[in-house]
Amino acid sequence: MSIEFPISIMKTLWSRRADGQWQINDMKGLELSSGNADEEGFFVLRGDIQLMTDAPNSRINDVMSMFAPTEFLMQQSIVPVVAWIEGEPAMRCIGTASIISCTGYMLTAAHVLMDPIESGYGATRDGDQVRMHDDLNFGILMPFWVPTNGMTMQKAFRFFPIEQAWNWGGWKQSPLLHEDDRWEHLTDVAICKIPEMPNGGSHQPLNMSLNPFVPDEDAYALGYAEMPDVKLNLQNGGLLEQKNLMDLHVSVGQIIRTFPQNHVEKEVSTPGPCFDFNARIPGKMSGSPIFGARGAVVRGVVSRSFSGEEHAYGSMLGPAMHLPLDSSDRTLASLLQNGNEGMAKVEGVGL
């Protein structure tokens, strides 16, 4: 089966009501394109100015997320995971994450979350825990508009630190004396939490699905392919170069096979329930959301790929949503059903 173009993402627009509850103000299908008709399978996202709603509210912070180019609107929900140690001249891009709640819950790959300790950059093991060093900044970048002279606006970037994180698995002792213990993942899905938006604003979450992919279903992954390190201005702590920063890439393919019992049968090396698909997935796209149902919902995250090949693996989101976040058996699924975190309940045939 061939992929049907054009493709789009169903994007919701959220805000906080006067009583503190979150609400969806509107939704819109955002077409994903590069502006070049010859680029369909893998491209840098570019688009026209979009108005997310015909009835905007009066909050200036919310207005900034309603009226923007397609790529900016998607960058409010899909963000690069970055790290840098205080005093170093550059910020490292590690992977990609996606916003899944108005309050700042995020979805990424577990191996992205473990990068500081696995790379030896800013973290050490303390018993069964990973301890981030005090001088390590580990979080995400998100663009926003700031006014300049006259009526013009300029894109700037805000850093949000990861305050909490959850991934599932355990340390496995190496049989070799010269090798350290390694973390064995139960799944390559991880959940993180960043601070809420300032001034009562809302993060703009993507829609999640408990349902799995099926073979031959179209799959779209959006992430920061091969995003280079970002140079820092050590005098003021800002970014030294902002031009063309955060190009969001779109990779399109189809599901080949699914492995729903992979946590038991271990058919492939990607941990936990997973699937493979025939899309080009370069480095730094690990943790990227993978959309199904013609772009309506997120069904998984990018786990691993093969350099130069159109073949990659993703971890299924649905099973991971039932894993406990704490000792009270709170899960992502229970937050979706019962919490006040601003997560959309998307229901319908094929979703």
KEKE-3310 file (N, C-alpha, C; in steps of 0.2 Angstrom, whole numbers, plus 5000, padded with zeros to 4 digits):
npx = (5004:5002:5008:4996:4996:4991:4998:4993:4993:4982:4979:4977:4970:4974:4969:4969:4955:4945:4942:4953:4953:4958:4955:4949:4950:4949:4952:4963:4967:4984:4993:5007:5021:5035:5036:5041:5037:5043:5048:5043:5044:5054:5058:5061:5050:5040:5029:5013:5007:4996:4980:4974:4962:4945:4940:4949:4955:4958:4970:4987:4997:4992:4987:4999:5001:4992:4993:5003:5017:5016:5027:5031:5020:5020:5032:5029:5024:5032:5049:5066:5077:5089:5106:5118:5133:5137:5146:5152:5154:5144:5128:5122:5112:5102:5091:5073:5057:5040:5026:5013:5004:4994:5001:5014:5019:5029:5034:5046:5060:5067:5080:5085:5083:5092:5104:5113:5120:5124:5132:5141:5141:5138:5131:5129:5129:5120:5118:5103:5098:5099:5110:5109:5122:5125:5129:5124:5113:5098:5086:5073:5071:5061:5052:5047:5037:5043:5041:5048:5055:5042:5028:5033:5038:5049:5057:5061:5070:5065:5071:5067:5069:5070:5061:5055:5056:5052:5056:5057:5063:5079:5095:5107:5119:5136:5144:5157:5172:5178:5168:5155:5139:5124:5109:5094:5081:5063:5054:5056:5050:5048:5043:5042:5043:5041:5042:5027:5020:5024:5016:5003:5000:4997:5005:5005:4998:5000:4989:4986:4985:4979:4978:4986:4998:4994:4999:5004:4998:4999:5013:5019:5034:5040:5054:5070:5080:5097:5101:5112:5125:5122:5129:5134:5132:5143:5144:5131:5123:5114:5109:5120:5119:5104:5098:5089:5089:5083:5076:5062:5060:5051:5047:5041:5032:5027:5019:5027:5029:5022:5026:5019:5021:5034:5041:5041:5044:5055:5058:5064:5078:5074:5067:5053:5035:5034:5037:5041:5045:5045:5053:5064:5075:5085:5099:5096:5083:5078:5065:5056:5038:5027:5015:4999:4983:4981:4987:4981:4983:4996:5004:5016:5034:5050:5062:5075:5086:5092:5107:5107:5097:5080:5072:5066:5063:5050:5043:5029:5016:5004:5004:5014:5008:5001:5010:5016:5018:5022:5022:5008:5002:4998:4996:5000:4989:4979:4980:4976:4963:4957:4964:4968:4977:4976:4975:4970:4956:4954:4943:4935:4932:4945:4955)
npy = (4994:5011:5027:5040:5056:5073:5074:5076:5083:5082:5095:5102:5116:5123:5130:5139:5139:5151:5145:5137:5125:5115:5118:5113:5124:5124:5115:5109:5103:5102:5104:5094:5099:5103:5113:5109:5100:5088:5083:5071:5059:5062:5077:5094:5103:5115:5129:5138:5153:5150:5151:5146:5146:5154:5161:5169:5170:5184:5183:5187:5179:5166:5170:5170:5157:5154:5159:5157:5151:5135:5126:5132:5131:5117:5116:5120:5109:5098:5095:5098:5088:5093:5096:5103:5107:5118:5132:5127:5129:5125:5118:5102:5093:5080:5072:5070:5075:5075:5086:5081:5085:5099:5104:5100:5087:5075:5065:5054:5044:5031:5028:5041:5048:5042:5046:5056:5048:5037:5042:5047:5061:5072:5065:5052:5035:5031:5020:5012:5023:5036:5050:5067:5079:5094:5104:5102:5105:5100:5097:5104:5114:5127:5137:5154:5169:5186:5203:5215:5230:5242:5234:5221:5204:5193:5177:5168:5158:5147:5139:5124:5115:5097:5091:5080:5062:5047:5030:5013:4998:4990:4988:4978:4967:4966:4952:4954:4960:4972:4980:4991:4990:4989:4998:4989:4990:4990:4995:5006:5018:5033:5045:5062:5077:5094:5111:5121:5132:5149:5163:5158:5152:5139:5124:5115:5101:5085:5073:5057:5039:5024:5013:5001:5002:4995:4983:4990:5002:5020:5030:5043:5052:5065:5075:5081:5080:5075:5087:5100:5104:5118:5134:5143:5159:5164:5175:5181:5170:5166:5160:5159:5158:5159:5158:5148:5138:5123:5115:5106:5090:5079:5062:5050:5034:5017:5005:4989:4977:4971:4969:4964:4956:4957:4960:4948:4938:4943:4946:4955:4968:4980:4986:4979:4980:4983:4990:4989:5000:5007:5020:5034:5038:5048:5052:5059:5060:5051:5046:5054:5058:5046:5047:5040:5034:5043:5054:5059:5054:5050:5035:5029:5030:5035:5023:5016:5016:5013:5018:5027:5019:5015:5011:5008:5007:5008:5011:5005:5015:5013:5001:5006:5016:5011:5008:5010:5027:5030:5025:5025:5019:5027:5031:5035:5032:5033:5047:5052:5049:5053:5064:5081:5087:5092:5083:5076:5066:5056:5048:5036:5027:5018:5026)
npz = (5000:4996:5003:5007:5002:5003:5020:5037:5054:5068:5078:5094:5103:5118:5134:5150:5161:5170:5182:5185:5178:5164:5146:5130:5117:5103:5088:5075:5058:5054:5040:5034:5026:5015:5007:4995:4981:4978:4989:5000:5008:5018:5026:5030:5040:5034:5033:5030:5038:5051:5058:5073:5079:5077:5087:5097:5114:5126:5132:5131:5131:5127:5115:5107:5104:5095:5083:5070:5060:5053:5057:5069:5077:5079:5085:5098:5104:5101:5105:5107:5117:5128:5134:5145:5154:5166:5162:5150:5133:5124:5120:5121:5110:5113:5110:5106:5112:5117:5121:5132:5141:5148:5159:5158:5157:5148:5134:5129:5123:5133:5133:5129:5140:5149:5144:5150:5160:5153:5144:5152:5154:5165:5175:5188:5195:5209:5220:5216:5210:5198:5199:5195:5192:5200:5192:5180:5167:5162:5151:5140:5125:5120:5108:5108:5105:5105:5108:5096:5090:5085:5078:5076:5078:5086:5086:5101:5113:5126:5140:5148:5163:5166:5179:5185:5182:5174:5170:5166:5172:5176:5185:5177:5181:5174:5167:5165:5172:5168:5164:5167:5177:5168:5163:5161:5150:5152:5144:5130:5132:5140:5153:5157:5167:5166:5171:5173:5161:5161:5169:5170:5158:5145:5141:5125:5122:5113:5106:5113:5111:5117:5109:5098:5084:5067:5055:5039:5042:5040:5046:5055:5060:5069:5073:5079:5068:5068:5074:5078:5090:5101:5101:5115:5123:5134:5142:5144:5146:5136:5120:5107:5093:5084:5072:5061:5070:5078:5067:5062:5058:5047:5045:5035:5034:5033:5044:5047:5054:5070:5087:5100:5111:5115:5126:5133:5124:5117:5103:5095:5097:5102:5117:5126:5121:5104:5087:5069:5056:5039:5038:5036:5048:5056:5067:5083:5082:5091:5103:5097:5094:5086:5075:5072:5064:5053:5057:5068:5082:5094:5094:5097:5101:5094:5094:5089:5075:5058:5051:5037:5031:5027:5038:5054:5072:5084:5100:5108:5114:5121:5130:5140:5146:5156:5166:5183:5190:5203:5220:5223:5213:5203:5186:5168:5161:5171:5174:5162:5162:5174:5179:5182:5172:5159:5147:5132:5129:5117:5107:5096:5081:5075:5081)
capx = (5000:5006:5005:4992:4997:4995:4997:4992:4992:4977:4982:4972:4972:4972:4970:4966:4949:4946:4942:4959:4953:4960:4950:4951:4947:4948:4957:4964:4972:4989:4996:5014:5024:5041:5035:5044:5033:5047:5050:5037:5046:5058:5059:5061:5044:5039:5022:5011:5004:4990:4976:4972:4955:4942:4938:4954:4953:4961:4976:4992:5002:4988:4987:5005:5001:4986:4994:5010:5018:5015:5032:5031:5014:5022:5037:5026:5022:5038:5054:5073:5080:5096:5110:5125:5136:5138:5153:5154:5152:5139:5123:5121:5106:5102:5085:5067:5052:5034:5022:5007:4999:4995:5005:5021:5021:5032:5035:5052:5063:5070:5088:5087:5083:5097:5110:5118:5124:5127:5138:5146:5140:5134:5127:5132:5124:5120:5114:5099:5096:5104:5110:5112:5126:5122:5130:5121:5106:5095:5079:5071:5070:5054:5052:5041:5038:5044:5040:5054:5053:5036:5023:5036:5039:5055:5057:5066:5069:5065:5074:5063:5072:5066:5060:5054:5057:5050:5057:5055:5068:5083:5102:5109:5126:5139:5149:5164:5175:5180:5162:5150:5132:5120:5102:5090:5075:5057:5052:5060:5045:5049:5039:5046:5039:5044:5038:5021:5021:5024:5010:4996:4999:4996:5008:5001:4999:4998:4984:4988:4981:4980:4978:4992:4998:4993:5003:5002:4996:5004:5016:5023:5038:5042:5059:5075:5086:5104:5102:5119:5126:5120:5134:5131:5135:5145:5143:5124:5119:5109:5111:5125:5116:5097:5096:5088:5089:5077:5072:5059:5060:5045:5048:5034:5033:5022:5021:5029:5027:5021:5029:5016:5024:5042:5044:5042:5047:5061:5059:5069:5082:5070:5064:5046:5031:5036:5035:5045:5042:5050:5055:5071:5075:5092:5101:5093:5075:5076:5060:5051:5032:5025:5008:4995:4976:4981:4990:4976:4985:5002:5004:5023:5040:5056:5067:5081:5085:5099:5110:5106:5092:5073:5070:5067:5059:5047:5040:5022:5014:4998:5006:5018:5003:4998:5015:5016:5022:5024:5019:5001:4999:4996:4999:4998:4982:4974:4980:4972:4956:4954:4968:4967:4983:4975:4976:4964:4953:4952:4939:4932:4934:4952:4959)
capy = (5000:5018:5032:5045:5063:5076:5072:5082:5082:5085:5099:5105:5122:5123:5136:5138:5143:5155:5141:5133:5119:5116:5116:5114:5130:5123:5110:5110:5099:5106:5100:5094:5099:5106:5118:5106:5094:5082:5080:5068:5054:5065:5084:5099:5106:5122:5130:5145:5156:5147:5153:5140:5147:5160:5165:5169:5174:5190:5182:5188:5173:5161:5172:5169:5150:5153:5162:5156:5146:5128:5123:5135:5128:5110:5116:5121:5102:5093:5099:5095:5087:5096:5096:5107:5108:5126:5135:5124:5134:5123:5114:5096:5090:5072:5068:5073:5074:5078:5088:5077:5088:5106:5105:5099:5080:5074:5058:5053:5037:5030:5029:5048:5050:5039:5048:5059:5043:5032:5045:5050:5068:5076:5061:5046:5031:5031:5014:5010:5029:5041:5057:5072:5083:5101:5109:5099:5108:5094:5099:5105:5121:5129:5144:5158:5176:5191:5209:5219:5237:5242:5228:5215:5199:5189:5171:5167:5151:5146:5132:5121:5109:5091:5091:5073:5058:5040:5025:5007:4993:4988:4987:4972:4966:4963:4946:4956:4964:4979:4983:4993:4987:4993:4998:4985:4994:4986:4998:5012:5024:5037:5050:5067:5083:5100:5116:5124:5138:5155:5168:5154:5149:5132:5120:5113:5094:5081:5068:5051:5034:5018:5008:5000:5002:4989:4983:4994:5009:5025:5032:5050:5054:5072:5076:5086:5075:5078:5094:5101:5107:5125:5138:5148:5165:5163:5182:5182:5164:5165:5157:5163:5158:5157:5157:5141:5133:5119:5113:5100:5085:5075:5056:5046:5027:5012:5000:4983:4972:4973:4964:4966:4952:4958:4960:4941:4934:4946:4944:4960:4971:4986:4984:4980:4980:4988:4989:4992:5004:5009:5027:5037:5041:5050:5053:5065:5059:5046:5049:5058:5055:5043:5048:5035:5037:5049:5060:5061:5053:5047:5028:5027:5034:5032:5020:5015:5016:5010:5023:5027:5015:5017:5005:5010:5003:5012:5008:5006:5019:5010:4997:5010:5021:5007:5007:5015:5032:5031:5020:5024:5016:5032:5029:5040:5031:5036:5054:5054:5047:5056:5069:5088:5089:5094:5078:5075:5060:5055:5042:5035:5021:5019:5030)
capz = (5000:4996:5008:5004:5003:5009:5027:5042:5061:5072:5083:5098:5106:5125:5138:5157:5162:5176:5188:5185:5174:5157:5141:5123:5113:5096:5085:5067:5055:5051:5034:5035:5020:5015:5001:4989:4980:4977:4996:5003:5013:5023:5024:5035:5040:5033:5032:5030:5044:5053:5064:5076:5081:5075:5092:5102:5120:5127:5135:5126:5131:5123:5108:5104:5102:5091:5076:5069:5055:5055:5061:5075:5081:5080:5090:5104:5106:5099:5107:5108:5123:5128:5141:5145:5160:5168:5160:5144:5127:5119:5123:5117:5108:5114:5106:5105:5117:5115:5127:5132:5145:5148:5165:5157:5156:5142:5132:5125:5124:5139:5132:5129:5147:5152:5141:5155:5164:5149:5140:5156:5154:5170:5180:5191:5198:5216:5221:5211:5207:5194:5202:5191:5195:5202:5187:5174:5165:5158:5149:5133:5122:5117:5105:5109:5102:5109:5103:5095:5088:5081:5078:5073:5083:5085:5089:5106:5115:5133:5143:5154:5166:5168:5186:5187:5176:5175:5166:5169:5171:5182:5183:5176:5182:5169:5169:5164:5177:5166:5162:5172:5176:5163:5164:5156:5149:5151:5138:5128:5133:5147:5155:5161:5169:5166:5174:5169:5157:5165:5169:5169:5151:5144:5136:5120:5121:5108:5108:5114:5110:5120:5104:5094:5077:5064:5049:5034:5044:5039:5052:5054:5065:5069:5077:5077:5065:5067:5077:5080:5097:5101:5105:5121:5125:5141:5146:5147:5147:5131:5114:5103:5086:5084:5065:5058:5076:5079:5061:5064:5052:5046:5042:5034:5032:5035:5049:5044:5059:5077:5092:5106:5117:5114:5133:5135:5118:5115:5096:5092:5102:5105:5123:5127:5115:5099:5080:5065:5050:5034:5037:5037:5055:5057:5074:5087:5082:5096:5107:5093:5093:5080:5074:5068:5063:5049:5061:5074:5088:5095:5096:5100:5101:5090:5098:5086:5067:5055:5048:5029:5029:5028:5043:5061:5077:5088:5106:5108:5119:5125:5136:5144:5149:5162:5171:5188:5191:5210:5224:5224:5207:5198:5179:5163:5159:5176:5173:5156:5163:5180:5182:5179:5169:5153:5142:5128:5128:5110:5106:5090:5077:5072:5085)
cpx = (5004:5003:5001:4994:4992:4994:4996:4992:4986:4979:4976:4975:4969:4973:4967:4960:4950:4946:4948:4959:4955:4955:4953:4947:4945:4953:4957:4969:4978:4993:5004:5017:5031:5041:5038:5040:5037:5050:5044:5039:5050:5060:5059:5054:5044:5031:5020:5008:4997:4987:4972:4964:4952:4940:4943:4952:4958:4968:4982:4996:4998:4988:4993:5006:4996:4988:5001:5011:5017:5020:5033:5026:5016:5027:5035:5024:5028:5044:5061:5075:5087:5099:5116:5127:5138:5146:5155:5151:5147:5134:5122:5114:5106:5096:5079:5062:5046:5030:5015:5002:5000:5000:5012:5023:5023:5033:5041:5054:5067:5078:5090:5087:5089:5104:5115:5123:5127:5133:5143:5146:5135:5130:5131:5127:5125:5115:5110:5096:5102:5104:5113:5116:5123:5123:5128:5114:5103:5088:5077:5071:5064:5054:5046:5042:5039:5044:5047:5051:5047:5031:5026:5037:5046:5055:5063:5065:5070:5067:5069:5067:5067:5066:5059:5055:5055:5052:5058:5061:5072:5090:5103:5117:5130:5144:5156:5167:5176:5174:5157:5143:5129:5113:5098:5083:5069:5054:5056:5055:5047:5045:5043:5041:5043:5040:5032:5023:5020:5017:5003:4995:4998:5001:5003:5002:4997:4993:4987:4983:4983:4981:4984:4992:4996:4997:5000:4999:5001:5006:5020:5027:5040:5048:5065:5081:5092:5105:5109:5119:5125:5125:5130:5135:5137:5144:5136:5120:5115:5112:5115:5122:5109:5095:5095:5089:5082:5073:5069:5058:5054:5048:5042:5036:5027:5024:5022:5026:5026:5023:5026:5018:5031:5045:5045:5046:5054:5063:5064:5072:5079:5067:5057:5042:5033:5034:5040:5042:5047:5051:5062:5071:5083:5093:5097:5085:5073:5071:5055:5044:5031:5018:5005:4988:4976:4983:4986:4979:4992:5001:5011:5028:5046:5060:5074:5080:5092:5101:5110:5101:5085:5070:5071:5062:5056:5044:5033:5020:5009:5000:5010:5013:5000:5004:5015:5021:5025:5021:5012:4998:4996:5000:4997:4991:4977:4974:4976:4965:4953:4958:4965:4974:4982:4978:4970:4962:4950:4949:4936:4935:4941:4957:4962)
cpy = (5006:5022:5038:5052:5067:5073:5078:5079:5085:5088:5102:5111:5122:5129:5134:5142:5147:5151:5136:5127:5120:5114:5117:5119:5128:5117:5111:5105:5103:5101:5100:5094:5103:5112:5116:5100:5088:5079:5078:5064:5057:5072:5088:5103:5113:5123:5137:5147:5153:5150:5147:5140:5154:5164:5165:5173:5180:5189:5183:5182:5167:5163:5170:5161:5149:5155:5162:5152:5139:5125:5126:5132:5121:5110:5118:5114:5097:5097:5095:5094:5089:5096:5100:5108:5115:5127:5132:5129:5131:5118:5108:5095:5083:5069:5073:5071:5077:5080:5084:5080:5096:5108:5103:5092:5079:5067:5058:5046:5037:5030:5036:5050:5048:5042:5051:5054:5038:5035:5048:5058:5071:5071:5055:5042:5031:5026:5012:5017:5032:5048:5062:5077:5090:5105:5107:5102:5103:5096:5099:5112:5121:5136:5148:5165:5181:5198:5213:5227:5237:5237:5222:5210:5195:5182:5170:5160:5151:5139:5130:5115:5103:5091:5084:5068:5050:5035:5018:5002:4992:4987:4980:4971:4963:4957:4948:4961:4971:4982:4985:4990:4992:4993:4994:4988:4989:4988:5004:5018:5027:5043:5055:5072:5089:5105:5118:5130:5144:5159:5164:5152:5142:5129:5117:5106:5091:5076:5061:5045:5028:5012:5007:5001:4995:4989:4986:5001:5014:5028:5038:5051:5061:5073:5080:5082:5079:5085:5095:5104:5115:5129:5142:5154:5165:5170:5183:5176:5162:5161:5161:5164:5155:5156:5150:5136:5130:5118:5106:5096:5081:5068:5052:5039:5023:5007:4993:4977:4975:4968:4966:4962:4952:4958:4953:4937:4937:4945:4949:4964:4977:4983:4985:4979:4985:4986:4991:4996:5006:5016:5029:5040:5042:5051:5059:5064:5054:5050:5053:5054:5052:5043:5042:5038:5043:5055:5063:5060:5050:5040:5026:5032:5031:5029:5019:5015:5013:5016:5022:5023:5017:5011:5007:5006:5009:5008:5010:5010:5016:5006:5001:5014:5017:5006:5012:5021:5033:5025:5019:5022:5021:5030:5035:5039:5034:5044:5056:5054:5052:5062:5076:5091:5092:5089:5077:5068:5059:5048:5042:5029:5023:5023:5026)
cpz = (5000:5001:5004:5006:5000:5015:5032:5049:5064:5078:5087:5101:5113:5129:5145:5158:5169:5183:5189:5181:5167:5152:5134:5119:5106:5094:5077:5065:5052:5046:5035:5028:5020:5010:4995:4987:4979:4983:4999:5009:5019:5022:5031:5034:5039:5031:5032:5037:5045:5059:5067:5078:5078:5080:5098:5108:5121:5130:5130:5126:5127:5116:5104:5102:5097:5084:5075:5063:5057:5059:5068:5080:5083:5085:5097:5108:5105:5100:5108:5115:5123:5135:5140:5153:5161:5166:5153:5138:5123:5123:5118:5116:5109:5110:5106:5110:5114:5121:5126:5137:5146:5154:5164:5157:5149:5140:5128:5126:5130:5139:5131:5136:5151:5149:5146:5158:5159:5145:5145:5157:5159:5175:5182:5194:5206:5219:5215:5207:5202:5197:5197:5194:5195:5196:5180:5173:5160:5157:5142:5132:5119:5114:5108:5106:5107:5105:5102:5093:5084:5083:5077:5079:5081:5089:5095:5108:5123:5135:5149:5157:5167:5176:5189:5181:5178:5169:5169:5167:5177:5180:5182:5177:5176:5171:5168:5169:5175:5164:5167:5171:5171:5165:5159:5156:5149:5145:5136:5128:5140:5147:5159:5163:5169:5169:5170:5166:5162:5164:5167:5162:5151:5139:5131:5119:5115:5110:5108:5113:5114:5115:5100:5087:5074:5058:5043:5035:5042:5046:5051:5060:5064:5075:5075:5075:5065:5069:5080:5087:5096:5105:5109:5121:5133:5145:5148:5147:5141:5125:5109:5096:5086:5077:5063:5064:5076:5072:5063:5057:5052:5042:5041:5031:5034:5040:5045:5048:5066:5081:5099:5112:5117:5121:5136:5130:5116:5107:5093:5098:5105:5111:5123:5120:5110:5092:5076:5059:5045:5033:5039:5044:5057:5065:5077:5086:5087:5101:5104:5093:5086:5080:5070:5067:5058:5052:5067:5081:5088:5097:5098:5099:5097:5095:5095:5078:5065:5051:5040:5027:5031:5032:5050:5065:5082:5094:5106:5115:5124:5131:5142:5148:5156:5167:5176:5188:5198:5213:5225:5217:5202:5191:5174:5161:5164:5176:5167:5158:5169:5182:5179:5177:5162:5147:5139:5128:5121:5109:5099:5086:5074:5075:5091)
residu = (MET:SER:ILE:GLU:PHE:PRO:ILE:SER:ILE:MET:LYS:THR:LEU:TRP:SER:ARG:ARG:ALA:ASP:GLY:GLN:TRP:GLN:ILE:ASN:ASP:MET:LYS:GLY:LEU:GLU:LEU:SER:SER:GLY:ASN:ALA:ASP:GLU:GLU:GLY:PHE:PHE:VAL:LEU:ARG:GLY:ASP:ILE:GLN:LEU:MET:THR:ASP:ALA:PRO:ASN:SER:ARG:ILE:ASN:ASP:VAL:MET:SER:MET:PHE:ALA:PRO:THR:GLU:PHE:LEU:MET:GLN:GLN:SER:ILE:VAL:PRO:VAL:VAL:ALA:TRP:ILE:GLU:GLY:GLU:PRO:ALA:MET:ARG:CYS:ILE:GLY:THR:ALA:SER:ILE:ILE:SER:CYS:THR:GLY:TYR:MET:LEU:THR:ALA:ALA:HIS:VAL:LEU:MET:ASP:PRO:ILE:GLU:SER:GLY:TYR:GLY:ALA:THR:ARG:ASP:GLY:ASP:GLN:VAL:ARG:MET:HIS:ASP:ASP:LEU:ASN:PHE:GLY:ILE:LEU:MET:PRO:PHE:TRP:VAL:PRO:THR:ASN:GLY:MET:THR:MET:GLN:LYS:ALA:PHE:ARG:PHE:PHE:PRO:ILE:GLU:GLN:ALA:TRP:ASN:TRP:GLY:GLY:TRP:LYS:GLN:SER:PRO:LEU:LEU:HIS:GLU:ASP:ASP:ARG:TRP:GLU:HIS:LEU:THR:ASP:VAL:ALA:ILE:CYS:LYS:ILE:PRO:GLU:MET:PRO:ASN:GLY:GLY:SER:HIS:GLN:PRO:LEU:ASN:MET:SER:LEU:ASN:PRO:PHE:VAL:PRO:ASP:GLU:ASP:ALA:TYR:ALA:LEU:GLY:TYR:ALA:GLU:MET:PRO:ASP:VAL:LYS:LEU:ASN:LEU:GLN:ASN:GLY:GLY:LEU:LEU:GLU:GLN:LYS:ASN:LEU:MET:ASP:LEU:HIS:VAL:SER:VAL:GLY:GLN:ILE:ILE:ARG:THR:PHE:PRO:GLN:ASN:HIS:VAL:GLU:LYS:GLU:VAL:SER:THR:PRO:GLY:PRO:CYS:PHE:ASP:PHE:ASN:ALA:ARG:ILE:PRO:GLY:LYS:MET:SER:GLY:SER:PRO:ILE:PHE:GLY:ALA:ARG:GLY:ALA:VAL:VAL:ARG:GLY:VAL:VAL:SER:ARG:SER:PHE:SER:GLY:GLU:GLU:HIS:ALA:TYR:GLY:SER:MET:LEU:GLY:PRO:ALA:MET:HIS:LEU:PRO:LEU:ASP:SER:SER:ASP:ARG:THR:LEU:ALA:SER:LEU:LEU:GLN:ASN:GLY:ASN:GLU:GLY:MET:ALA:LYS:VAL:GLU:GLY:VAL:GLY:LEU)
# end
